Amino acid sequence: MNNERRNGIQEIRDSLDDIISQIEELKDEEQEALDNMPEGVQQGTRGDRMQEAIDSMDNAISSIEEAQQSLNDAMQ
């Protein structure tokens, strides 16, 4: 792989880092909102949906990190 393509992949990796940061920020906000709810609400339907959203954001972060690793492999 030539340097131009490597640089292109690196730019994509950098963009993915930014996306991960944005997702983590939103996830943290959602977790904080959930934590600040009364316990009864946390354990109800709304709390369940919020926890599912948090879990989904964790899964998205993991998937992006896997994509980054694949890009690293491609650059070698």
FENQUIVEN-V687039 format. One record per residue. N is the residue number from 1. RES is the residue in one small letter. SS is DSSP state (2 for helix, 1 for strand, 0 for the rest). PSI is psi in whole degrees, 0 to 359 (none if undefined). OMEGA is omega as a letter, one per 40 degrees, with the letter a starting at -180 (none if undefined). Layout:
n: {N:N}
res: {RES:RES}
ss: {SS:SS}
psi: {PSI:PSI}
omega: {OMEGA:OMEGA}
This chain:
n: {1:2:3:4:5:6:7:8:9:10:11:12:13:14:15:16:17:18:19:20:21:22:23:24:25:26:27:28:29:30:31:32:33:34:35:36:37:38:39:40:41:42:43:44:45:46:47:48:49:50:51:52:53:54:55:56:57:58:59:60:61:62:63:64:65:66:67:68:69:70:71:72:73:74:75:76}
res: {m:n:n:e:r:r:n:g:i:q:e:i:r:d:s:l:d:d:i:i:s:q:i:e:e:l:k:d:e:e:q:e:a:l:d:n:m:p:e:g:v:q:q:g:t:r:g:d:r:m:q:e:a:i:d:s:m:d:n:a:i:s:s:i:e:e:a:q:q:s:l:n:d:a:m:q}
ss: {0:0:2:2:2:2:2:2:2:2:2:2:2:2:2:2:2:2:2:2:2:2:2:2:2:2:2:2:2:2:2:2:2:2:2:0:0:0:2:2:2:2:0:0:2:2:2:2:2:2:2:2:2:2:2:2:2:2:2:2:2:2:2:2:2:2:2:2:2:2:2:2:2:2:2:0}
psi: {136:170:325:315:322:316:322:317:319:321:319:316:318:319:320:325:317:319:317:316:318:316:316:321:314:320:317:320:317:320:318:317:318:315:331:359:154:148:322:322:321:322:0:192:316:315:321:316:321:318:323:321:318:314:321:321:323:317:320:317:316:319:319:319:324:320:320:319:320:321:322:316:321:331:346:none}
omega: {a:a:a:i:i:i:i:i:i:i:i:i:i:i:i:i:i:i:i:i:i:i:i:i:i:i:i:i:i:i:i:i:i:a:a:i:i:a:i:i:i:a:i:a:a:i:i:i:i:i:i:i:i:i:i:i:i:i:i:i:i:i:i:i:i:i:i:i:i:i:i:i:a:a:a:none}
